[in-house]
Amino acid sequence: MIKTFSIILVILGMLAIVSALRSSIALYQRDKRPSTFSFIPVMLGFVLGYLTFAAFLSMKPTTTPIEFIVSMIFFGGGIFCVMIFGVISQSMERIAFAEFQQHHNESHDPLTGLPNRRFLLRTISQQVNEFNLSEQHFALITFDINNFNNINEVFSHQKGDVLLAQFSERLKEFIDADIFLARSSGNRFTLIVNDPQDSNIPNYIESIQSYLDHPLTINEHDVNVTSTAGVSLFPEHGTSAEEVLKRSEIAMYSAKRIQAPYSIYEPSASSHFYDKTELASMLHTAVTTMDFDLYFQPVINVNNQNQMTLEVLLRWPLGDGYSVRPDEFIPIAEQTNAIKQITHWVLETTVTQLAAWRRQGITPQVQINLSVRDIEDDALETFLSSLMKKHPINPAQLTLEITETSMMQNPCKAQAVLEKIKKLGVYLSIDDFGTGFSSLSILSNMPIDEIKIDRSFVTDLLYSSNHEAIVRSTIYLAHSLECRVVAEGVETEALGQYLISIGCDKLQGYWYGRPMTLAQTDEWLQQATLTNTRVASQN
């Protein structure tokens, strides 16, 4: 009787282990990680041990009390394994779900559940990379809800989100399962349509817009929603994900401008004049992805030509070699408070690059423009301080330029912010000097290291006695205040040589160097460093 009961206990424990083994196999099939696979051989080892002990008991004529106790331990061990593995399995499933949720949140829009712009670009890039093998053409169709800002103003942003969710649901209802749909920005949705040559894209867009052209409900009010679409084709309209997506958006803005329901991208569309509303909407998307470029223009140091100086210039590219000028979009960025994000991006990108050059043994000075809103930002000094702790550079490599006009809007505030920044060891410069109406008493109290004469006085210096007198006086004034003087807009050698002869400390303009991309700047710095090293060794 004891023998039979002992064998039954061992078999029941083994069945419990077999149950845990099946669960471990199922977990590995879902998880596919080596850590979960390790449970399977352990469970198999347990099963083999249980079978061996059960066979051992069955071959003996009688069972001793010790063997009975061991049988009970085997039974309890099997139950314990099931319980422990259940806890481990639940924990690992929760961890896997949390990882999945995090990955999903990084690649999907929380409001609509659709893939976000990052996921969209990754998907387009994948199709671009596979083109050489599949030769599959595709089209991007970007839909933008018209007058969405007005809807937000009338009903509130929360109700605007409700409308966006309804709009996305209606889009999902219409499109086929094989069409990739993403929320590419605020009120903008993008579709990837494969083999557009087999589809009638204009008819397809019209059918979508017709389906969408039914009122949506907010606060029991019917809201008529219309949309405008832009189309770009791969590979006809671009060779990269960013290029093709950008051109579908350019086509959409072209359609809005001519009040058409849709437009297919044309190269000429990139160079048309955008009104402020269009630029503000485009800028919102550009700031989200920081879709800007930095260019660097050399500045000659008259008294120390071995010291390399560069001015950082911001560009907003729209494709086909066309970019929006800073004087067009910076005022809009200031009005929409996007300028703080842009300035922080410029500062961080530049300081990161300075640290990279420093590791190569190259230590240029750089000059960065600040806007009037930046001068009012009390957190600017804290941000700069944290940047320079993160990236070990010499603060003296950094010169921040403030326009004379922005400094004079609130002199007391400007002085307080600039004095904080000055304590970091950063140089400060007044840009476009001569175009404002600063008083000498205010100017003398500002912690300024450099004065930059506006190009309007420099360009015709050799032909205008008035401008020549202004430049000479400015140089004398700056040197009296122990400030360096920079002349911008130096386009000819004759002009450059004359400015040197009257005491100008730095020259900037096409005579010395044009704005360069980062790759071109890197090459220029390498060559300049090599030249300076050779000259130093010869001396």
Buried (B, 14 or more C-beta within 10 A) or exposed (E): EEBEEBBEBBBBBBBBBBBBBEBBBEBBEEBEEEEBBEBBEBBBEBBEBBEEBBEEBEEEEEBEEEBBEBBBBBBEBBBBBBEEBEEBBEEBEEEBEEEEEEEEEEBBBEEBEBBBBEBBBEBBBEBBEEBEEEEEBBBBBBBBBBEBBEBBEBBEEEBBEBBBBBBBEBBBEEBEEEBBBBBBBBBBBBBBBBEBEEEEBEEBBBEBBEEBEEEBEBEEEEBEBEBBBBBBBBEEBBEEBBBBBBBBBBBBBBBBBEEEBBBBBEEEBBEBEBEEEBBBBBBBBBBBBEBBEBBBBBBBBBEEEEBBBBBBBBBBBBBBEBBBEBEBBBBBBBEEEBBBEBBBBBBBBBBBBBBEBBEEEBBBBBBBBBBBBBBBBEEBBEBBBEBBEEBEBEBEBBBBBBBBBBBBEBBEEBBEBBBBBBEEEBBBBBBBBBBBEBEEEBBEEBEBBBBBBBBBBBBBBEEEEEBBEBBBEBBEBBBEBEBBBBBBBBBEEEBBEBBBEBBBBBBBBEBBBEBBEEEEBBEBBEEBBEEBEEEEEEE
